[in-house]
């Protein structure tokens, strides 16, 4: 696959913070319409990698492309084509859920009707008049996702979207994420949860200590290494047990 034909193409990407090599020569590609996961324990470099691909940070070396254009310097023409859900929800203070998503929509020139439709799609119509600081963790994550999708992006980035959610809220969000991909979007997810990667991702990049160790469909990675689970895959690749 050439750089221009991939939804995302990353080659030898590097980023250092002081003595820490957060991203160490990372390379991978994401196909159009694919649900791609970057899987690894906390501190593996997943979030930094995502921020470099999104154009939020300047790499020390290497190259990343989104939708055929370089991620850095940041190209404002790409902003309407991508949706980003950060690991920590960033809402405007004191706004209700409806006011929140309508504000996000207005930043992209999207009307209130589309914003209200997205609120309904994530199951928050009954919470439309509730201030965002009064929403539960699962409700806040669904609102954050709705804000990332309100302008109908082609490419969606999700940074550990289910962290801190209870099991039912996690499964509800998984259902919503499957629906998002079914619409034809390309989705890139970072996660430290093995079951999440197995459930959602077409392919995963197993990451540890700033490096991509192996990339492939979860089942193929298990079969290739004769492993019973992705935890066993990680153990064989690193010699260490997996710790979220």
C-alpha positions as CSV (number, residue, x, y, z in Angstrom):
1,X,0.0,0.0,0.0
2,X,1.5,3.4,-1.0
3,X,1.4,6.4,1.3
4,X,-1.2,8.1,-0.8
5,X,-3.6,5.1,-0.8
6,X,-3.7,4.6,3.0
7,X,-6.0,6.5,5.3
8,X,-3.0,6.9,7.6
9,X,0.6,6.2,6.8
10,X,3.3,6.4,9.5
11,X,7.0,5.9,8.9
12,X,9.8,5.9,11.4
13,X,8.0,8.3,13.7
14,X,10.0,9.5,16.8
15,X,9.3,11.7,19.8
16,X,11.4,12.2,22.9
17,X,10.6,14.0,26.2
18,X,13.8,14.6,28.1
19,X,15.3,11.2,28.9
20,X,12.2,9.3,27.7
21,X,11.9,8.1,24.2
22,X,8.1,8.1,24.0
23,X,7.9,7.0,20.4
24,X,10.8,5.1,18.9
25,X,10.8,4.6,15.2
26,X,7.1,3.7,14.8
27,X,5.8,2.6,11.4
28,X,2.3,1.4,10.5
29,X,-0.6,1.9,8.0
30,X,-4.3,2.1,8.4
31,X,-6.6,1.2,5.5
32,X,-9.7,3.2,4.6
33,X,-12.8,1.9,6.4
34,X,-10.7,-0.1,8.9
35,X,-11.1,-0.2,12.7
36,X,-7.4,-0.1,13.8
37,X,-6.2,-0.4,17.4
38,X,-3.0,0.7,19.0
39,X,-2.8,-1.7,22.0
40,X,-0.4,-1.6,24.9
41,X,0.0,-1.0,28.6
42,X,0.0,2.4,30.2
43,X,3.1,4.4,29.2
44,X,3.6,2.4,26.0
45,X,3.5,5.6,23.9
46,X,0.0,5.2,22.4
47,X,-1.3,8.6,23.2
48,X,1.9,10.4,22.0
49,X,1.7,8.4,18.7
50,X,-1.9,9.4,18.2
51,X,-1.1,13.0,18.9
52,X,1.7,13.0,16.3
53,X,-0.6,11.4,13.7
54,X,-3.3,13.9,14.5
55,X,-0.9,16.8,14.0
56,X,-1.2,18.0,17.7
57,X,2.6,17.5,18.2
58,X,5.6,18.0,16.1
59,X,7.7,14.8,15.6
60,X,11.4,14.7,16.3
61,X,11.8,12.5,13.2
62,X,9.9,10.4,10.7
63,X,6.7,11.2,8.9
64,X,3.0,10.7,9.4
65,X,0.2,11.3,6.8
66,X,-3.6,11.5,7.2
67,X,-5.8,11.2,4.1
68,X,-2.8,11.7,1.8
69,X,-1.5,14.9,3.5
70,X,1.3,15.3,6.0
71,X,0.2,15.5,9.6
72,X,2.8,18.2,10.4
73,X,2.9,21.1,9.8
74,X,-0.8,20.9,10.7
75,X,-3.1,21.4,7.7
76,X,-6.2,23.2,8.7
77,X,-8.0,21.8,5.6
78,X,-7.9,18.4,7.3
79,X,-9.8,19.5,10.4
80,X,-13.2,19.1,8.9
81,X,-12.3,15.6,7.7
82,X,-11.2,14.2,11.1
83,X,-12.8,13.8,14.5
84,X,-10.8,13.5,17.7
85,X,-11.9,12.3,21.1
86,X,-9.3,12.9,23.6
87,X,-8.6,10.7,26.6
88,X,-10.0,13.4,28.9
89,X,-13.2,15.0,27.8
90,X,-12.8,18.7,27.3
91,X,-16.2,20.5,27.7
92,X,-17.2,24.1,28.0
93,X,-18.1,24.8,31.6
94,X,-21.7,25.2,32.7
95,X,-23.2,24.2,29.4
96,X,-25.9,21.6,29.0
97,X,-25.4,18.6,26.8
98,X,-27.4,20.2,24.0
99,X,-25.6,23.5,24.3
100,X,-22.3,21.7,24.3
101,X,-22.8,19.8,21.1
102,X,-24.5,22.7,19.4
103,X,-21.4,24.8,20.2
104,X,-19.1,22.2,18.7
105,X,-21.3,22.0,15.7
106,X,-21.2,25.7,15.2
107,X,-17.4,25.6,15.1
108,X,-17.7,23.5,11.9
109,X,-20.6,25.5,10.4
110,X,-23.0,22.6,11.2
111,X,-26.6,23.5,12.1
112,X,-28.4,22.7,15.4
113,X,-30.6,20.0,13.7
114,X,-27.5,17.9,13.0
115,X,-26.3,18.4,16.5
116,X,-29.6,17.3,18.0
117,X,-29.6,14.2,15.7
118,X,-26.2,13.2,17.0
119,X,-27.3,13.7,20.6
120,X,-30.2,11.3,19.9
121,X,-27.9,8.8,18.2
122,X,-25.7,8.5,21.3
123,X,-28.8,8.1,23.5
124,X,-28.6,11.4,25.3
125,X,-31.8,13.1,24.2
126,X,-33.3,12.7,27.7
127,X,-30.1,14.3,29.1
128,X,-30.1,17.2,26.6
129,X,-30.9,19.8,29.3
130,X,-28.5,18.4,31.9
131,X,-25.2,20.3,32.6
132,X,-22.2,18.3,31.4
133,X,-20.7,18.2,34.9
134,X,-23.8,16.3,36.1
135,X,-23.5,13.5,33.5
136,X,-22.2,10.1,34.5
137,X,-18.9,8.9,33.1
138,X,-20.5,6.9,30.4
139,X,-22.8,9.7,29.4
140,X,-19.9,12.2,29.3
141,X,-18.0,9.8,27.0
142,X,-21.0,9.4,24.7
143,X,-21.3,13.2,24.5
144,X,-17.6,13.5,23.8
145,X,-18.0,11.0,21.0
146,X,-21.0,12.8,19.6
147,X,-19.0,16.1,19.6
148,X,-16.2,14.4,17.7
149,X,-18.7,13.1,15.0
150,X,-21.0,16.1,14.7
151,X,-19.3,17.3,11.5
152,X,-19.4,13.9,9.9
153,X,-15.7,13.2,9.7
154,X,-14.1,10.5,7.5
155,X,-11.4,9.6,10.0
156,X,-12.0,9.3,13.8
157,X,-9.4,9.1,16.5
158,X,-10.4,7.7,19.9
159,X,-7.9,7.8,22.8
160,X,-8.9,5.1,25.4
161,X,-12.6,6.1,25.2
162,X,-13.8,3.5,27.7
163,X,-11.2,4.1,30.5
164,X,-13.0,4.4,33.9
165,X,-16.4,3.2,32.7
166,X,-18.3,0.4,34.4
167,X,-18.7,-2.9,32.4
168,X,-22.3,-2.0,31.1
169,X,-21.2,1.5,30.0
170,X,-18.2,0.0,28.2
171,X,-20.3,-2.5,26.3
172,X,-22.9,0.2,25.4
173,X,-20.0,2.4,24.0
174,X,-18.6,-0.6,22.1
175,X,-22.0,-1.0,20.3
176,X,-21.9,2.7,19.3
177,X,-18.3,2.4,18.0
178,X,-19.3,-0.6,15.9
179,X,-22.1,1.5,14.4
180,X,-19.7,4.3,13.6
181,X,-17.4,2.0,11.6
182,X,-20.4,0.5,9.9
183,X,-21.1,4.0,8.4
184,X,-17.9,3.6,6.4
185,X,-15.6,5.7,8.6
186,X,-12.0,4.8,9.4
187,X,-11.5,4.5,13.2
188,X,-8.2,4.5,15.1
189,X,-8.5,3.5,18.8
190,X,-5.9,3.4,21.5
191,X,-6.6,1.0,24.3
192,X,-4.8,-0.9,27.1
193,X,-7.8,-3.3,27.3
194,X,-7.2,-6.6,25.6
195,X,-10.9,-7.6,25.4
196,X,-11.7,-4.2,23.8
197,X,-9.1,-4.8,21.1
198,X,-10.3,-8.3,20.4
199,X,-13.9,-7.1,20.2
200,X,-13.6,-4.0,18.1
201,X,-10.5,-4.0,16.0
202,X,-9.9,-5.4,12.5
203,X,-6.2,-5.1,13.2
204,X,-4.0,-4.1,16.1
205,X,-0.5,-2.7,16.5
206,X,0.9,-4.1,19.8
207,X,3.0,-1.4,21.3
208,X,5.4,-1.3,24.2
209,X,8.1,1.2,25.4
210,X,7.6,3.4,22.3
211,X,7.9,0.7,19.7
212,X,5.4,-1.3,17.6
213,X,6.2,-5.0,18.2
214,X,3.7,-6.6,15.9
215,X,0.8,-5.7,13.7
216,X,-2.1,-7.8,12.5
217,X,-5.7,-9.1,13.1
218,X,-5.9,-10.2,16.7
219,X,-6.8,-13.8,15.7
220,X,-3.9,-14.0,13.3
221,X,-1.4,-12.7,15.9
222,X,-2.6,-15.4,18.3
223,X,-2.4,-18.1,15.7
224,X,1.0,-17.0,14.4
225,X,2.5,-17.2,17.9
226,X,0.5,-20.2,19.1
227,X,-1.0,-18.0,21.9
228,X,-4.3,-18.5,23.6
229,X,-4.9,-14.7,24.1
230,X,-3.5,-11.3,23.3
231,X,-2.0,-11.3,26.8
232,X,0.0,-14.4,25.7
233,X,1.0,-12.6,22.5
234,X,2.4,-9.7,24.6
235,X,4.2,-12.1,26.9
236,X,5.9,-13.9,24.0
237,X,6.9,-10.6,22.3
238,X,8.3,-8.9,25.4
239,X,9.1,-11.7,27.9
240,X,6.9,-9.8,30.4
241,X,3.3,-10.3,31.7
242,X,0.8,-7.7,30.5
243,X,0.0,-5.0,33.0
244,X,-2.7,-2.5,32.2
